[in-house]
Amino acid sequence: MEKNDLRRIAGPFMSILSRRSFFRATAARRLCAFRALPSILMLVGIAWSNEPVTITAHAGAKQTFEGLGCSHVDNDPPLAYLELPTESRLEMIELLWKEARFHYLRVWLEVDESLESFNTRLSRYLTDMWAVNPDARLLFSPHGPVGNPRGYAGHFAEQMYLLRRDYGIPMYATGIGNEPNNPDIGMSREMVPLIVKTLRDSLDYWEQHHIDSTGEHLGLDTVRIIAPEVSNTADSWYYDFVEAIQQDPEAIEALDAFAVHSYNMCMTKDALDMVAEYLPGDGTGTHALWETESSNTLQPEIPSDKFNGDSLKGSETVARMISDVNLGVSVWLFWKGIQGFTVYDNGSNVIGHNHISGEYRPFLKYYYLRQIARTFDIGTVMRRCTSDLSADDNRYVYMENWYCNPDDPNETKSPVCAAVGQNPDGEWAIAVVNQTGIPNRPGANFKPATTYDVTIQIEELAGSGSQQYLVFRCNNGTRNVIDDNPATMVDGAVTVTIGPNDLVSLRPHFDTTYETEPRDFVLRSPECGGCGSGVVAAFLPPLGFKAGSLARRRKRRARKCRDTRGKAA
């Protein structure tokens, strides 16, 4: 029964209660109405009851979570980061690299780009980032047509050497190329293991060459190599490239981590099984599994203010992250961290800005990711979770984010995704997200908005008695808020209610101290290139200045006028 049907049934009784004529009616009429109400309310309660879901965190340590990250692209407009006012620039850096605890920055170098150009693009950002988070790590991303695979790998190894020697920029890890399944790159299956091996040999060569010349160590021999970083796990490219590495003993020895991207097709149990024997926990290996790019590319998104934001993209973003981490991923990167506002591609950004005025605004996904970073510390040892959403469909059992058949509306992404781990301090942590109510788009179907009563059972805590867990929530209007009442876990089981687009985290203690919070800017249209009253408002203090409220009221009135004119037309 639909809610509207129930309202039509209940409507006459509700109107009787509200009309004065009711109080002049006979006792029999009053008795009739009141006798009917319990039945109606019972029907309403049944129709609106929450759906139960049980998540089981199975015993056995899996991978260690090593942190979040993003890329620095700065191409909209080019080099806009360099033009930002210092105060705005540093606040955005603090929001990402301190408050959201980002740990990995992916940096790109084109095959024909000079190191001077690279340094111009990156040096200020790196200086700002390391001032806030000196432990932040760089992931090098070679980019461009391969041509000769040995020459390609040797070229980028030498570039990493020169960046370290001449500019003091150390790489923690390197990929072999961005999405090598792209035909424009021209990387075949046979080239992949050869590039991995040549990168390792060349980096080791330059390290030894420098030691022989100067006696100094640069650490090039410790640069990790990750591959293949294909765009998804939906087609044969992932399996072909991974298999090619595995079948070459020297290549698999040179490789440190398998890597994928997480867009409309994220990590799956099948994709995990392909590499499981090489991972700690799932197998006996020492390799890792990284996810190095994810976003809602080429989708508009309204920046958030104190009260509103796009919880649809926020919950979808963190659902991918939680699903990937549950399926073995130890490092998880979003696409663009800090980027100029755009009309068409804000879905790719965590924080947007106007480089002329200095105005910036996090998108709501920022708060979702910040909460995840306060749920799972770096060093958290994850467990594998399954759900009882469907016993016959791995997409629901392992809470995968699969590509959906556009012609089958019943094929949807998992409505609930969950991850569980034990933090370095011994505390257990849980993250559950509800990604229902998101509009369908080609290849991505979602269930209608649904509220769930989710029971999480941690097998390793069976028989442990009771313990209080704080309930930490994020959604539109409730970003990063701890419930007044904690949840009680009894013998490893705890139940929480999760509404559409809710991210709910549970942990005995949360660090919710934020030294830097986004300023309460008066948001102007992303189309504006720096014009208008918002330029002045952008530099007002974060709170309390009434001119900001006045500007907002004027904008609301203007919007109402536009809406009225549109309806009249």
N, C-alpha and C positions, 0 to 999 in steps of 0.2 A: 504493500500500500504506500502511495506517495504522500509526502507531507501536505501537499495542496489538497489531496482528497480528505485527509484528516481535518484540515482546517475547515473544509466545506461542511463536514459532519458536525464539528464542534462549534461552528460559527453561530448557529441559532441559539445554542445554549449560552454562549458567551454574551451574545447581544441581549438575551433575556436578563442576565445578571446585571448588565450595565444600564438598562432602561429604567426610568422612574416608574413606568407602568408596572414593572415586575413587583415593586414593593406594595402596590395596591391590589395585586392579584390575590387569589384565594390561597389558602394554605395548601390545598391539593396541588395547585400549579407549582408552588414552590417546592413541594415535596417531590413532584415528578422531575423537575429540573435537576435537583440535587441528587436524586437517585441515578440519573443518567450520567452525571459528571464523572464518577469514578470509572465507569466503563470506558468513557471517551479518553480519560487521562491514561488508563491502562493501555489502550490501543496506541496512543501517542508514544508512551514509554517503550512499547515493544518496537514500534517502527523506528524510533530514534535510538535504540540501544546500540552500544558500540560492538564492533566485531572483535572477537578474541583471537589472539595470535600468541603462539609460544615459540620463543627463540631458545635454542640449546647451544651453550658454549661448551664444546666437547673438551675433555681432558687432553692435555698434551701441548707443550710449548711449540709455537711455530716461529715465524720470522720476528725480528726485532724492528720496531718502528723507528725510522731514522729522521723523520721530519717532513715538513711541507716546503714548498718553494714555488718559483715562477720564473718566467723569462723576462728579460728587459729588451724591449724591441724599440720603443721610442720613435715610431714612424708616422705618427698622426697628430700633429705635423712632425716632420723630421727634426730631431734634436730639440724638441720642445722642453725636455727636462733641463737642458742647460739654460733656458730662458726663464725658468720659474723663479719667483722670489725666494730668497734663501729660507725664510721662515716656513713657507708652505712646503717647500721641497723637503726640509728636514722633518717636518711633522708627518708627511706621508711615509718617509723612510722609517720613522719610529713606529708608525702604525703597523707596517708590514713586518719589520725585522726585529722589533722588540715586543710589541703587544700581541701580534699574531704569531710570533716566534717562527717566522720563516727561516729556513736554514740552508736552502739551495737556490742559487741563481744560475739560470741557463743563459749563456752568452753565445752569440752567433758570430761567425766569420765567413764571409763569402770567399769562394775560391780565388777570386781576382781582386779582393779587397786588400788595401795596404794596412800595415800594423798601425801607422799613424792615424788612419781613419778609425780603426778599432779603438785606439786609445782615446781619441777625441769623443767618440760616442759613449765610452764606458767609464773613463777615469773618474769623473765627478761622482757618478752613481756609486762606484766601488768605494771611493773614499768615504762617502756618506754612510754607506751600508756597513763597512767594517768599523766605523766609529761607534755605531750602535750595537753591532753584533760581530765582534772580531772572529768568531768561530764560523761565520757563514762560508759556505763552500761554493766553488764555481764548477759548473758543468759546461764544458766546451762543446759547441755544436757546429761541426763543419757543414758547409752548405754550398752546393753547386754541382754541375755535371762532373761525373767521375772521370770519363775518358780512360786513361791507363790507371788501373787500380793501385799498382805499386807507387806510381808517381803521385797519385791523389793522396794516399796515406802518408807517404814520405813528406809531401809538401806541408800538410797540416801538422805533422809531428814537429817539423822544423819551425813552423810558426809558433807552436806552443813553447818551444825552446827559446825563441827570440822574445816572446812576450814575457817569459820568466826572467831572462837575462837582462833585457834592455829596459823593461817597463815595470819589473817587479810584480807581475801578475801571475800568481800560481794557479794552475788548474787542479782540482781535486779529481775530476773524471772527464772523460771525453766520449762522445758518441762517434758513430761512423758516418752519420749523415742524417738530416731530417727527413723522415718518412721516405726511406729508400724505395718503397713501392711506387713512388711517383715516377712515371715514365720519363719526365724531363731530366731526372737525375741520371738515369741510365745505369743503375746498379743491378746486375743480374744475381741470381742465386749463387753462381760460382764465384763471384767477386767478393761476397760477404766474408767468408772465412779468410780469404787472402788479405782483405783490408784490415781485419782484426789482427792478424798475425803481423802484418807490416807496421801497423801503428805501434804494437808492443816492441818489435825489434828496433824501430826508428827512435822511439822515446828512450829506450835503454841505450842506444848508440849515442844520442846527444847528451845524455847524463854522463856517460863515461868520457866522452870527448871533453866536456866542460871540466870534469874532475882532472883529467890529464893536463888540461891547459892552465887551470887556475888553482886546483886543489879544493875547490868549493863544491858542495853538493847543492843541487837545485831541486831534487825530489822528483825528477821526471820519471824515474823508474818506479815510482809509487802511484803515478796517475792511473786511475782505474779506467777500464774500457767497458762500455756498455753497448749493447746492440740487441735487436736491429732498429728499435724505435719506429716500427711501422705504424700506420695511421689507425689501425684497429685490429681486432682479432677475429673479424667476421669472414675474411676470405683466406685464400691459400698462402698469401704472402708471409704472414706470420709463421705458419707451420713450415713453409719451404725454407725461409731464412734461418729459423731456429734449428731445423734439422740439418741444414748445411754446416752450421757451426758445430753441432754435436757430433757429426760424422767425421770431423777433422780433429784429431787429438790435440794438435798444437794450437788450434784456434780455440777450443774449449778451455784449454789451460790458460791461454792469454786473456780470455774473457773474464770479467769480474761480475757482471750483472746482465741479465736479460732485461730488455726494456720495450715498453709498448706505449701507445697513446690511448686516451680514454675519452672518446667522443660518443657517438651514438651506439657504439659497440665497445663495451668495457671489458675488463678481465672476466673470464669465465672459468668454470671448473675444468672444462676440456683444455683450455689454454694453459691453465695451471698444471694439469697433469702432464702436459708436454715437457715441462721443465722441472717438475716436482723432485725428481731424484737428485737434482743438483742443489736444492735448497735445504738449509737447516730446518729441522722440524718435519717437513714433508719427506725429505730424503736425508742423505748423510753428507751432502756437499757443502761448499762454502760460498757458492754463488748467491746473489741477491736478485730480486725482481723489482724493477723501477717502473714508474709511470711518469712520463716527462712532459706531457702536454694534454690539457683538457680545458674545454670552454664551451660556451654557446655562441660559436663563431657566426658572424653575420646576422646576429639577432639584436634588435634594439632593446634597451633596458633603461629604465628611469633611475637615476641616482637616488639614493636614500637620503632622507632628512631625519630629524629626531623621531618622527612618528611613522613614516611610511617608507616602503621599499618593495622590491620585487622578491617576494618570498617564494614564488614559483621557481625562479632560476636559482635562488639560494638553496632551496631544498634539493633541487635536481643536482646541483653541483656537489653538495656534500653527500648525496646518495651515491654518486659515482665514487667519491673518495672512500666512503665507508665500505662499499661493496668491494672495491679494489683491495683495500687493506685486509678485509676478511678473506680474500682469495690470494694472499701471499705477498702483496706489494709492501715494500719497506720504505720507499721514498716516493712521495706523491707531489707532482708539480701542476699548478694551474698554468694557463697560457700567459697572459700579460698581467704583470703586477700593477705598475703605474703607467698610465697612458692617457693621452688627451681625450676629452669627450668627443664622441662621434654620434651621428644620427643613426647609423646603420650597424654599428659593431660594438656597442657597449657591453654586449654579452661576453666579449672576450677579455674584459678588464676586471680587476679587483677594485682598483681606485681610479677614478677619472679626475681630470683637472682641466682648467683653462689657463694656459701658460701666460696669457697676457695679464689677466686680473690676479692670478694667484689663487683663485677659488678652486677648491677640490672637494670631492665627495666620494666616500666609499660607496660601493654598491652593497646591497644587503647581504650578498654572498660573503662579504668580508667578515661580517659578524658570525656567520655560520662557521667559517674557517677558523676564526679566532677562538670560538668555543671548542672546536675540535682540538686545537693546539693546547687548550687548558684541560682537556680530558685525557689525551694520550701524550705523556711526556716523551721526549726523545729518549729512547732506551726501553720503552714499553715492549714487553714480550706478548705477542698476540696469540689468541686462540682461534680455532675454526668454529664458526657458528652455522647452524642450519635452522630453518623455520618449518612450521607445519602448515604454511599457506597452501601447499600442494604436495602430496606425496609422490606424484608422478612426473613432476616437471622440475628439472634442475634449475630453471630460471628462478623459480620460487624457493626451492629447497635451499640453494646457496645464495639467494637474493642477488642474482646477477642483473646487470643492466644490458640486456640484449637489444639488438636491432629488431624492430617489430614489422611484421608484414602489413603494409598499408591497406591491403584488401581484407584483413582480418581484424576487426575492431576488438575481438575478444583476446587477441594476443597483446598483452600489455607488459610494460616493465614492472618489476617487482614493486608492489606498493609500499613495502616496508623493507628497509635495509638496516643491518645491525653489525656491530663489531665489538669485541670484548678483548681486553688485555690486562696484564698485571704490570703496573708502573714500577720504575726502579725503586721507589720507596716501599714497595710491597702492597700498596693499595690496588684493588681491582677497579677497573673503570669500564663503563658501558656507554656506547653511543647508538641511538636508534633514531632513524629519520623516516618520516611519512611523506612519500612523494605522490600523493593522489591529488586530483583536482587540477592537474596541469593540462592545458589544452593540447590535444593531439596535433602532431605535425608529421610530414612524410617520414616514415621509418621509426616513429616514436609515438606509441600509444600509452595512455595512462588511465588508470581506473578513476571513476568519479570520486569526488571528495568524500572521504570516509574517515571516521574516527575509530581508532583501535585501542583496545585494552591489551597491552603487550606484556606478557610474562617472560622474563629472562631467567633461565636456569643455568647456573654455572656449576658444571659437574664437580669440579675440584673443591667447591665449597659445600658440598652436601654434608649434612651433619655438623655444620660449623656454628649453629645457633643463630641468634638474631643480631643484626647490625643496622644502624641508621645510615642511609645514603642520601646525600643532598641531590635534589632534582633541579637540573640546570636546563633552561629552555631558550630556544631562539626561534623567532618567527616575526612576522610583521607586527610591530607594536609591543612585542615581548622579547626584544633582543637581549640575549645574555642575562637573563633574570633567573634567580634561584627561588624556587617555590617556598612559601612560608613554612609548609609542612614537609619534612623529609619522608622518604619512603623507607619502609622496613623490609630488609632482606631476611628471610627465614630459611636456614639450611640451604643457602645458595639460590633461592628463588625470590624474585621481586617483581611486582606488577606496577606499571605506570600507564596512564592514559595519554595517547598521542594523537593530536588532531591533525588535519590536513596541513602539510608543509612544516610541521613541527620538527625541530631537532631537539631531542631530549638526551641529556648526558647524566649519568649517575656516577658518583664517586663519594667516598666518605668526607673528603675535603677538597675544595676548589680554591685555587688562587685567582681571585677576581679583582686584584689590584691593577689598575690601568693608570700609569703615569701620564700617558698621552691619549686623549680622546679626540675624535674629529670635531672641528669647530662647527658651530651652528650657522653656517653660511646661509645667505639668502640666495637660493638657487635660481640661476637664470637658465634660459633654454640652452641646451648643448650647441644649437646652431649659432648662438651669438659668439662672435669672435673677439669679444672684449669690450663691446659697446654697452652703454646704458647705465642705469643707477646701480646695478649689481656690482660694478667695478668698485664703487666706494664701499658698498655693504660687505664685500668680500673680506675687507680688512677690519671689520668691527670685531670687538671681543666676542667670545663664544656665547655668552649668556647675558641676559638682562637689559640689553640696549633696546629701547622701545622702537627705535627707527626700523629695526629688523622686523619686528612684529607688524609695524605699519606697512612695510613693503609687502609682507606676505598677505595682509588683508587686502591690499590693493590688487595683488595678483589674483587672489581668489575672486574678488569682485569682477575683475577683467575677464576671468575665465567664465564666470556665470553669464556675463553680458554676451560673450562670444557664443556660449551654448544656447542662450535664448535667441540670439539672432539666427543661429543655425537652425533651430527648431522652427522659428517663424518662417524662414525661407523655405 
